[in-house]
């Protein structure tokens, strides 16, 4: 059973990795991301996302003691209509509203065309910081929905930031 789970996980990563070069797979991924967003939000309230598969299923239990807490000014951003080949970026600002230093261990994008940059140093309670997300629209015509998964010492451990854009085909010159 563990072997099947590993194979499924590896195949999922392979599909995501190759999705940036295949328009049909990219479209499927965008639809799945949209469905994930709908499932994660019930009546406008973000619910705890499912944990990544592991060999031992450990429930995501809220730890005792003081915790850091993300308070983003926004968790999604729409670039609107851009031209294929444009490289655009957006800054997601947040405050640690918790009672302990916030440490972001990773920020990963759903596609290689999206690159997040996050603070590596701990963010003290009450301190403001930013996560910059850059999107390269080269070879990405159509509506694009991308997700940045931020993993930190918060509860829940994972927060998802979303960007989208309507990419118009570039005029051949």
Number of C-alpha atoms within 10 A of each C-alpha: 7 10 9 9 13 14 12 13 15 12 12 11 13 11 15 17 14 14 19 19 14 13 15 11 15 21 17 12 21 19 14 13 17 16 12 12 17 13 12 17 14 10 7 8 8 14 12 14 17 11 13 7 12 11 10 7 9 9 8 13 9 11 10 6 7 11 18 22 23 19 14 18 10 12 15 16 14 13 15 11 13 18 18 19 17 15 14 14 16 17 16 19 16 19 20 23 19 18 14 19 21 23 18 19 15 16 21 16 19 22 20 15 16 20 17 19 14 17 15 10 11 14 18 18 17 16 14 15 17 15 19 14 22 17 24 16 23 15 16 23 18 18 14 20 21 21 21 23 17 19 18 19 18 22 17 18 18 19 18 18 20 21 21 18 22 19 22 17 16 14 7 4 3
